[in-house]
Amino acid sequence: MFRKVSSTPLWVAIFLALVAVQAYSAFGQSNDVIGSWKNGSVGMISYQNRTTGATKPGRGSIFTYKFNPNGTYEFVGYMESTM
């Protein structure tokens, strides 16, 4: 006589193996993004102080990111607009 064997334990084992591989590849990696990144801009139109005669750009910005080896980051953003 033949006995019917369920394939459910085999599929559960395969699923758990895939989950373990994904978890290791997601959390077992070293932090490859280390360093800093800066982005900035200055507007094309400048404004002149009528009293001093000094000129100044009408807008500008700078954003700095620093990625640390422990996985944390630091962000500094500065934006200026003159109306």
DSSP file (Angstrom, degrees, kcal/mol; ACC not computed):
  #  RESIDUE AA STRUCTURE BP1 BP2  ACC     N-H-->O    O-->H-N    N-H-->O    O-->H-N    TCO  KAPPA ALPHA  PHI   PSI    X-CA   Y-CA   Z-CA
    1    1 A M              0   0    0      0, 0.0     2,-0.4     0, 0.0     0, 0.0   0.000 360.0 360.0 360.0 148.0    0.0    0.0    0.0
    2    2 A F        -     0   0    0      2,-0.0     2,-0.5     0, 0.0     0, 0.0  -0.758 360.0-146.3 -98.2 143.4    1.1    3.5   -0.7
    3    3 A R        -     0   0    0     -2,-0.4     2,-0.4     2,-0.0     0, 0.0  -0.915  17.2-125.8-109.7 132.6    1.1    6.2    2.0
    4    4 A K        -     0   0    0     -2,-0.5     2,-0.5     1,-0.0    -2,-0.0  -0.631  24.8-158.2 -78.8 127.7    0.4    9.8    1.1
    5    5 A V        -     0   0    0     -2,-0.4     2,-0.3     2,-0.0    -1,-0.0  -0.911  12.7-130.3-110.3 132.1    3.1   12.1    2.3
    6    6 A S        -     0   0    0     -2,-0.5     4,-0.2     1,-0.1    -2,-0.0  -0.606   7.4-158.0 -81.1 138.0    2.5   15.8    2.8
    7    7 A S     >  +     0   0    0     -2,-0.3     4,-2.1     1,-0.2     5,-0.2   0.387  69.8  98.6 -93.8   2.8    4.9   18.3    1.2
    8    8 A T  H  > S+     0   0    0      1,-0.2     4,-2.5     2,-0.2     5,-0.2   0.915  79.6  51.0 -59.6 -46.7    3.9   21.1    3.6
    9    9 A P  H  > S+     0   0    0      0, 0.0     4,-2.2     0, 0.0    -1,-0.2   0.882 109.9  51.8 -60.6 -35.0    7.0   20.6    5.9
   10   10 A L  H  > S+     0   0    0     -4,-0.2     4,-2.2     2,-0.2    -2,-0.2   0.932 111.5  45.6 -65.0 -45.0    9.3   20.7    2.9
   11   11 A W  H  X S+     0   0    0     -4,-2.1     4,-2.4     2,-0.2    -1,-0.2   0.859 111.9  52.1 -67.8 -35.3    7.8   24.0    1.6
   12   12 A V  H  X S+     0   0    0     -4,-2.5     4,-2.6    -5,-0.2    -1,-0.2   0.912 109.8  49.6 -65.2 -41.6    7.9   25.5    5.1
   13   13 A A  H  X S+     0   0    0     -4,-2.2     4,-2.0    -5,-0.2    -2,-0.2   0.903 111.7  48.1 -64.5 -41.4   11.6   24.6    5.4
   14   14 A I  H  X S+     0   0    0     -4,-2.2     4,-2.3     2,-0.2    -2,-0.2   0.921 111.9  49.9 -64.6 -43.6   12.3   26.1    2.0
   15   15 A F  H  X S+     0   0    0     -4,-2.4     4,-2.3     1,-0.2    -2,-0.2   0.926 111.0  48.5 -60.8 -45.9   10.4   29.3    3.0
   16   16 A L  H  X S+     0   0    0     -4,-2.6     4,-2.3     1,-0.2    -1,-0.2   0.865 109.9  52.6 -64.7 -35.7   12.3   29.6    6.3
   17   17 A A  H  X S+     0   0    0     -4,-2.0     4,-2.2     2,-0.2    -1,-0.2   0.916 109.7  48.6 -64.9 -42.6   15.6   29.1    4.5
   18   18 A L  H  X S+     0   0    0     -4,-2.3     4,-2.3     2,-0.2    -2,-0.2   0.899 111.1  50.1 -64.2 -40.0   14.8   31.9    2.0
   19   19 A V  H  X S+     0   0    0     -4,-2.3     4,-2.5     1,-0.2    -1,-0.2   0.906 110.2  50.6 -64.2 -41.4   13.8   34.2    4.9
   20   20 A A  H  X S+     0   0    0     -4,-2.3     4,-2.2     2,-0.2    -2,-0.2   0.900 110.5  49.0 -64.3 -40.4   17.0   33.5    6.7
   21   21 A V  H  X S+     0   0    0     -4,-2.2     4,-2.4     2,-0.2    -2,-0.2   0.921 112.8  47.6 -65.5 -43.3   19.1   34.2    3.6
   22   22 A Q  H  X S+     0   0    0     -4,-2.3     4,-2.0     1,-0.2    -2,-0.2   0.912 111.9  50.0 -63.8 -42.4   17.3   37.5    3.0
   23   23 A A  H  X S+     0   0    0     -4,-2.5     4,-2.6     2,-0.2     5,-0.4   0.901 111.9  48.0 -64.1 -40.7   17.7   38.5    6.7
   24   24 A Y  H  X S+     0   0    0     -4,-2.2     4,-2.6     1,-0.2    -2,-0.2   0.925 113.0  47.1 -66.2 -43.2   21.4   37.8    6.6
   25   25 A S  H  < S+     0   0    0     -4,-2.4    -1,-0.2     1,-0.2    -2,-0.2   0.819 117.0  44.4 -70.4 -27.9   21.9   39.7    3.4
   26   26 A A  H  < S+     0   0    0     -4,-2.0    -2,-0.2    -5,-0.2    -1,-0.2   0.888 130.6  20.2 -80.4 -40.2   19.9   42.7    4.7
   27   27 A F  H  < S+     0   0    0     -4,-2.6    -3,-0.2    -5,-0.2    -2,-0.2   0.584 114.1  66.0-108.0 -12.5   21.4   42.9    8.2
   28   28 A G  S  < S+     0   0    0     -4,-2.6     2,-0.2    -5,-0.4    -3,-0.1   0.411  79.5 102.6 -91.8   3.0   24.7   41.1    7.9
   29   29 A Q  S    S-     0   0    0     -4,-0.2     2,-0.1    -5,-0.1    -4,-0.0  -0.500  73.3-116.1 -85.9 154.6   26.3   43.5    5.6
   30   30 A S        -     0   0    0     -2,-0.2     2,-1.1     1,-0.1     3,-0.1  -0.448  41.3 -92.9 -78.5 162.8   28.9   46.1    6.6
   31   31 A N        +     0   0    0     38,-0.3    40,-0.1     1,-0.2    -1,-0.1  -0.674  46.4 176.4 -80.4 100.8   28.0   49.8    6.2
   32   32 A D        +     0   0    0     -2,-1.1     2,-1.1     1,-0.1    -1,-0.2   0.708  59.0  80.9 -80.8 -20.9   29.3   50.6    2.7
   33   33 A V        +     0   0    0     -3,-0.1     2,-0.4    35,-0.1    38,-0.1  -0.740  58.6 146.8 -92.1  97.8   28.1   54.2    2.6
   34   34 A I        +     0   0    0     -2,-1.1     2,-0.3     2,-0.1    34,-0.2  -0.997  34.0  47.8-132.2 135.2   30.7   56.1    4.6
   35   35 A G  E    S-A   67   0A   0     32,-2.0    32,-3.7    -2,-0.4     2,-0.3  -0.927  78.7 -65.9 136.5-160.2   31.8   59.7    3.9
   36   36 A S  E     -A   66   0A   0     -2,-0.3     2,-0.4    30,-0.2    30,-0.2  -0.927  28.0-163.4-133.7 157.4   30.1   63.0    3.3
   37   37 A W  E     -A   65   0A   0     28,-2.6    28,-3.0    -2,-0.3     2,-0.4  -0.999   8.1-171.1-140.2 134.2   28.0   64.6    0.5
   38   38 A K  E     -A   64   0A   0     -2,-0.4     2,-0.3    26,-0.2    26,-0.2  -0.964   5.4-179.9-128.9 145.8   27.4   68.3    0.0
   39   39 A N  E     +A   63   0A   0     24,-2.2    24,-3.0    -2,-0.4     2,-0.3  -0.989  14.0 157.7-142.9 133.8   25.0   70.1   -2.4
   40   40 A G  E     -A   62   0A   0     -2,-0.3     2,-0.3    22,-0.2    22,-0.2  -0.972  15.1-170.6-151.7 165.4   24.6   73.9   -2.7
   41   41 A S  E     -A   61   0A   0     20,-2.1    20,-2.2    -2,-0.3     2,-0.4  -0.989  10.8-150.6-155.4 158.8   23.4   76.6   -5.0
   42   42 A V  E     -A   60   0A   0     -2,-0.3    18,-0.3    18,-0.2    -2,-0.0  -0.992  28.8-114.8-132.0 140.1   23.3   80.4   -5.4
   43   43 A G        -     0   0    0     16,-3.0    15,-0.1    -2,-0.4    16,-0.0  -0.315  14.6-131.0 -72.9 158.1   20.7   82.4   -7.2
   44   44 A M  S    S+     0   0    0     13,-0.1     2,-0.4    14,-0.1    -1,-0.1   0.740  87.0  74.5 -80.7 -25.3   21.4   84.3  -10.4
   45   45 A I        -     0   0    0     14,-0.0    13,-2.6    12,-0.0    14,-0.3  -0.763  65.8-165.8 -94.5 132.0   19.8   87.6   -9.2
   46   46 A S  E     -C   57   0B   0     -2,-0.4     2,-0.3    11,-0.3    -2,-0.0  -0.808   9.0-139.9-114.6 159.5   21.6   89.7   -6.6
   47   47 A Y  E     -C   56   0B   0      9,-3.3     9,-2.4    -2,-0.3     2,-0.5  -0.890   9.3-141.1-118.4 147.3   20.4   92.5   -4.5
   48   48 A Q  E     -C   55   0B   0     -2,-0.3     2,-0.5     7,-0.2     7,-0.2  -0.924  15.1-129.3-113.5 131.0   22.1   95.8   -3.6
   49   49 A N     >  -     0   0    0      5,-3.2     4,-2.5    -2,-0.5     5,-0.1  -0.660  16.3-150.3 -73.2 121.0   22.0   97.4   -0.2
   50   50 A R  T  4 S+     0   0    0     -2,-0.5    -1,-0.2     1,-0.2    -2,-0.0   0.758  92.0  46.2 -68.8 -24.7   21.1  101.0   -0.9
   51   51 A T  T  4 S+     0   0    0      1,-0.1    -1,-0.2     3,-0.1    -2,-0.0   0.935 127.9  21.3 -82.6 -49.8   22.9  102.3    2.2
   52   52 A T  T  4 S-     0   0    0      2,-0.1    -2,-0.2     1,-0.0     3,-0.1   0.696  91.8-131.8 -94.6 -20.7   26.2  100.4    2.0
   53   53 A G     <  +     0   0    0     -4,-2.5    -3,-0.1     1,-0.3     2,-0.1   0.424  56.5 144.6  83.1  -2.6   26.2   99.6   -1.7
   54   54 A A        -     0   0    0     -6,-0.1    -5,-3.2    -5,-0.1     2,-0.3  -0.437  40.6-141.4 -71.9 143.2   27.1   95.9   -1.0
   55   55 A T  E     -C   48   0B   0     -7,-0.2    -7,-0.2    -2,-0.1    -1,-0.0  -0.779  19.1-178.7-105.2 152.3   25.6   93.3   -3.2
   56   56 A K  E     -C   47   0B   0     -9,-2.4    -9,-3.3    -2,-0.3     2,-0.0  -0.995  34.1-102.1-147.6 140.1   24.3   89.9   -2.0
   57   57 A P  E     -C   46   0B   0      0, 0.0   -11,-0.3     0, 0.0   -13,-0.1  -0.351  28.9-131.1 -62.9 147.3   22.8   86.9   -3.8
   58   58 A G  S    S+     0   0    0    -13,-2.6    24,-2.6     1,-0.2     2,-0.3   0.759  81.6   3.7 -74.3 -25.8   19.0   86.7   -3.5
   59   59 A R  E     + B   0  81A   0    -14,-0.3   -16,-3.0    22,-0.2     2,-0.3  -0.991  64.1 158.1-155.3 159.3   18.9   83.1   -2.5
   60   60 A G  E     -AB  42  80A   0     20,-2.1    20,-3.2    -2,-0.3     2,-0.3  -0.967  11.6-166.1-172.4 163.4   21.2   80.2   -1.8
   61   61 A S  E     -AB  41  79A   0    -20,-2.2   -20,-2.1    -2,-0.3     2,-0.3  -0.993   6.5-168.4-156.5 155.8   21.3   76.9    0.0
   62   62 A I  E     -AB  40  78A   0     16,-2.4    16,-2.5    -2,-0.3     2,-0.4  -0.965   5.5-172.5-147.0 135.1   23.7   74.3    1.2
   63   63 A F  E     -AB  39  77A   0    -24,-3.0   -24,-2.2    -2,-0.3     2,-0.4  -0.997   6.0-170.0-129.1 130.0   22.9   70.8    2.4
   64   64 A T  E     -AB  38  76A   0     12,-2.9    12,-2.3    -2,-0.4     2,-0.4  -0.976   4.8-172.7-125.2 131.9   25.5   68.5    4.0
   65   65 A Y  E     -AB  37  75A   0    -28,-3.0   -28,-2.6    -2,-0.4     2,-0.5  -0.978   2.8-168.5-119.8 135.9   25.2   64.8    4.9
   66   66 A K  E     -AB  36  74A   0      8,-2.3     8,-2.2    -2,-0.4     2,-0.6  -0.984   8.3-156.0-125.2 120.4   27.8   62.9    6.8
   67   67 A F  E     -AB  35  73A   0    -32,-3.7   -32,-2.0    -2,-0.5     6,-0.2  -0.856  13.5-151.2 -99.9 119.8   27.5   59.1    6.9
   68   68 A N    >   -     0   0    0      4,-2.6     3,-1.8    -2,-0.6   -35,-0.1  -0.513  23.6-115.3 -90.8 156.3   29.2   57.5    9.9
   69   69 A P  T 3  S+     0   0    0      0, 0.0   -38,-0.3     0, 0.0    -1,-0.1   0.748 112.2  62.5 -61.9 -23.9   30.7   54.0   10.0
   70   70 A N  T 3  S-     0   0    0      2,-0.1     3,-0.1     1,-0.1    -3,-0.0   0.391 122.2-100.7 -85.7   6.5   28.2   52.9   12.7
   71   71 A G  S <  S+     0   0    0     -3,-1.8     2,-0.1     1,-0.4    -1,-0.1   0.343  86.8 115.7  95.8  -7.0   25.3   53.4   10.3
   72   72 A T        -     0   0    0     -5,-0.0    -4,-2.6     2,-0.0    -1,-0.4  -0.427  46.7-156.5 -87.8 169.1   24.1   56.8   11.7
   73   73 A Y  E     -B   67   0A   0     -6,-0.2     2,-0.4    -2,-0.1    -6,-0.2  -0.968   9.9-141.5-143.1 160.7   24.2   60.1    9.7
   74   74 A E  E     -B   66   0A   0     -8,-2.2    -8,-2.3    -2,-0.3     2,-0.4  -0.962  16.2-165.6-121.7 140.9   24.3   63.8   10.4
   75   75 A F  E     +B   65   0A   0     -2,-0.4     2,-0.4   -10,-0.2   -10,-0.2  -0.993   9.2 179.3-130.2 132.9   22.4   66.4    8.3
   76   76 A V  E     -B   64   0A   0    -12,-2.3   -12,-2.9    -2,-0.4     2,-0.4  -0.995   8.4-178.5-130.3 126.4   22.9   70.1    8.2
   77   77 A G  E     +B   63   0A   0     -2,-0.4     2,-0.4   -14,-0.2   -14,-0.2  -0.987   5.9 179.2-128.5 136.8   20.7   72.3    5.9
   78   78 A Y  E     +B   62   0A   0    -16,-2.5   -16,-2.4    -2,-0.4     2,-0.4  -0.996   2.9 176.8-136.2 129.0   20.8   76.0    5.3
   79   79 A M  E     -B   61   0A   0     -2,-0.4     2,-0.4   -18,-0.2   -18,-0.2  -0.999   5.8-170.0-135.1 135.0   18.5   77.9    3.0
   80   80 A E  E     +B   60   0A   0    -20,-3.2   -20,-2.1    -2,-0.4     2,-0.4  -0.976   6.0 176.3-127.4 137.7   18.4   81.7    2.5
   81   81 A S  E     -B   59   0A   0     -2,-0.4     2,-0.4   -22,-0.2   -22,-0.2  -0.993  11.9-158.4-141.0 132.9   15.9   83.7    0.5
   82   82 A T              0   0    0    -24,-2.6    -2,-0.0    -2,-0.4   -24,-0.0  -0.920 360.0 360.0-112.9 136.0   15.7   87.5    0.2
   83   83 A M              0   0    0     -2,-0.4    -1,-0.1     0, 0.0   -25,-0.0   0.358 360.0 360.0-122.6 360.0   12.5   89.3   -0.8
